[in-house]
Amino acid sequence: MLMQHVFRSRALAVGLVVALLLLTAPATQFGQQARALAPAAAAEAHGSLVGFVYAKDMRTPVAQAVVKLRDIANMKEFASRPTDANGMYTITGLPQGRYILGVTAATGNFNFDYALIIKSNEMAKLSVALTPGGKTTGEDAAAKSFFSDPQNVIGVAVFVAGLAALTYLIINMEKKEASPIR
C-alpha cells in the first residue's frame, strides 16, 4: 500500500526531474563557484603535462609540433613550445582541471576526443600518435564540447523525453483497489 503511494507521488516525479536537470546542467558553473571558495594557496598550485608526439606509425617522432590544451571549465588555452627532434613536449603552469587536447603539426591539426585531468603539483605524462582519424581541418578543427555535438544533443533529448514519459506513467498509474489476495 505504501509502495503504491510512493510511486504515485508528485514529489518523486519532481525529484526525478530535478536530478535530471542537475545531471545535464553545465558543470562549469559549479566548478567556478568551488574555485572561488577555495583558499588562495590552493589556487596557486599548478600541474604540468609532458610526453612525445609520434607520426601515424607510432615510432617516428614528430619535430616542430605544438601541443595545445583547452581548459573545459573556462576555455583558456595553453600551448607547448614546438617539439624537439625526439618529439618531446612540455606544458607547465596548468591549473588543476579537465582539458581537451589538440596537436598542430606540419601535416595538419589533430584533435583528440577525450578529456585529460590535470592535478595540482603533479606531472601528467601523455604520448600521442598523429593518426589520420584524428586529423581535422577548417571549421572542424575547433574543439567540440559535449553539447555542441549534434549526436550528443539528440541523445540527451531522447533521454529527457524518455524520463518525462516514465515520470508521466508513474504519476498517472491506474489506481487499483488494495486486495489481501494479491
N, C-alpha and C positions, 0 to 999 in steps of 0.2 A: 504494500500500500504506500509506504513512504517512498519506495523506489519510483513508483509511477508518478508521484507528486514532484519529485526532484527532477525527473526528466521532462516534465511539462512546465517547469518554472521558467519565467521570463528572465530571472536572474542568471540562470545557466546560459541562456541564449545571449544575453548581453555580455556575460563573461567570455564566451567563445568569440564574440565579435571583437571585444577589446583585446583579447590575446592575439587574434589575427592581425589587428592593426599594429600592435606592438612588434609583431614579427616582420611585418612589411614596412614599418616606418624606417626612414633613413637613420642608420646608426651614427652618422656623423654628428647629429645634434647632441646625442647623449655623450659621445666621446669628447666633444668640445667642452661640455659642461663639466665633465670629470677632470679634464686637464686644467680647467680654470680653478677647480677646488684643490688640485694637487699642490704640495709645497713647492716653493721656488727651487729648492735644492734638487728635487727630483726632476724638474723640468730642464735643468742644465745638463743632465746626463745624456750622453749620446752613444749610439752604436755605429757599427761600420759593416760594410759588405766587401768581400774580396773574392776573386775567382779568376777563371780563364774563359776566353771566348775561342771556340773552335769552329772550323768550317763544317759543312754538312757530313764529311767523312768521320767526324768526331776525333780526328787525330791531328789535323793541320791547324796550328794556331793562327788566329786572325789578328794581324797587326793594324793599328790605327783605327780600331773600332771604338765607339763611345757607348758605354752602358749608361742607361738612364732609368731612374726610379721616380715614380709619382706617388706621393702620399695620398691614399684613398680618402682620408678624412678632410684634407684641406686643399688637395690638388697641387701642392707645392712640388716642384721638380728638383731633382738632384742629378748631377751627371758626373761621370768619372773623367779623368784625363784620357786621351787616346791610349789604347792598349799598347804594350811594348811588343818586341819581336816574339816573345813567348805567348802573347795573347793575354797577359795578366792585367787586371784592372783592380782599382781600389776606390771605394767611396767612403769617406769618413764624415763624421758630424751629422749622422742621421738621427732625428728624434725617434723615440720609440713609437711604433705604429705598424700599420699594414700598408704595403706598397705593391704597385704593379711594375713590371719590368719590361724594358724595351732596349734594343741594341741598334745603333746606326753604324753601318759598315759601308765599305766601297760597293758592295753588291746590293745594297738596299737597306730598308728599315724592317726590323723584325720585332713583333710584339708577342709576348707570352701570355697565355690565358690563365694564369694562376697568380695568387697573391703571396707575397713574402711577408713574414712577420719579423721585424727588427726589434730587438730588445735593448734597453739601455745598458751601457757598459759591457756589451757583448759583441763579438765579431762573428757575423754570419759568413758562410762560405758557399758559393754557388758558381759552378761552371756550366756554360751553356754551349750548345751547338746550333749554328745557324742553318736550320733545315728549311727547305722550300715551303713547307706548310706554314711556317711562322712568318713568312715574308708578306708584308703589306705595303701598299703604295697609295699615294693620293689621299683621299678623304678617309680611307680605311686605316691609315697609319695612326690616327688619333686613338688614344686608349678608350676602350669601351667600358662603361660601368654596367652593373647588373641590370639596372632598369632601362638603359638605352638600347639594349639588345632586343630586337623585336620578338625573338623566340622566347626570351625570358619574360617579357611583359605579357605575352599571350599565356604562358604557363601560370603566372601569378593571377591573371584574370580568371582562368579556368579554376584555379584553386579557390579563389574568393567566391566564385559563383557556386562551386560545389559545397563550400562551407555554408553559404547562405541557404542553399536548398536543404542541407542537412538540418540546420537550425530551424527552418520553417517546419520540416517534418516532425522534429522533436516537440515543438511548441503546439502544433496542431494535430497531435496523435489522437486517434479516436478514443474517447473515454469509454472504458469498459467497466462493467459492474464487477466489483470485487467478489470473488466466489471462493469458498473454502475448498472446493473440489479442484480448482486449477492450481 
